[in-house]
Amino acid sequence: MNGYEGGGDETAGAAADAGGWAGVDGVRRGLWVEEPAGRRRMPDPVRASAVRAVLIVAVTLTVATIAFYLTLTGSWLAFPMALGAVAGTVVATWGVLDVWITRQAWNQRHGVLSEPSSTARARRREARRAARSARERGRGRIPREDGHLAASGRR
């Protein structure tokens, strides 16, 4: 038996009787336990545009559903509601694109934490070793193949 059924250790049963909940290890735990989030929180502008897009899409789906049912009943409101649903679809598409564009702009302005691939890491390591050995020999800097002058043909 475990501590949940009252047949476990005495500490768990006593804590459970006192109004708290105790785990198998007998430690009293509160009802609400904070757990770390699996993903980081979205930036405020991105979250605002996402909320706006969700609301627009929800209203558009509601209008489209009402237009469908009004069409089935043969009501005169079916045509205006269908036009509203079409307009809502255009606006909802804009809202979803707004989320994507806002997210891209945020990433460009504020940077994204990225981890270089092992290939890039190895190339940088080799370049550092070559530069270090050149400094030790007193030759100065080594021109890089992918430097800012590589496109012009100069090194």
Residue pairs with C-beta under 8 A, 6 or more apart in sequence:
1 7
1 8
2 8
2 24
3 9
3 12
3 13
3 16
3 22
3 23
3 24
3 26
6 13
6 16
8 24
9 26
11 22
11 26
12 22
12 23
12 24
12 26
13 22
14 22
15 21
15 22
15 26
15 28
16 22
18 28
20 28
20 29
20 30
21 28
21 29
21 30
21 31
22 28
22 29
23 29
41 47
42 50
42 103
43 106
43 110
45 102
45 106
46 99
46 102
46 103
46 106
49 95
49 98
49 99
49 102
50 99
52 95
52 98
53 92
53 95
53 96
53 98
53 99
56 88
56 91
56 92
56 95
57 92
57 95
57 96
59 88
60 85
60 88
60 89
60 91
60 92
63 81
63 84
63 85
63 88
64 85
64 88
64 89
66 81
67 78
67 81
67 82
67 84
67 85
70 77
70 78
70 81
71 78
71 82
116 124
127 142
127 144
130 142
131 141
131 142
134 140
134 141
134 142
143 149
143 155
144 150
147 155
149 155
